[in-house]
Amino acid sequence: MAEDKFDRGSALTIFKNDRQEDFIALVISLLIALLVYLFV
């Protein structure tokens, strides 16, 4: 079982690695939260 790799469950991504994808998702979510805070 040591040779089994982690399965992400989806290959639909535009980023080369998970860390960059997670960082961009965090930035987008913070931007959306800021816009909701300002306009609501």
Number of C-alpha atoms within 10 A of each C-alpha: 4 4 5 6 7 6 7 8 6 6 7 7 9 8 11 8 9 11 10 12 13 12 11 13 12 12 11 12 12 12 12 12 11 11 11 10 9 8 6 5
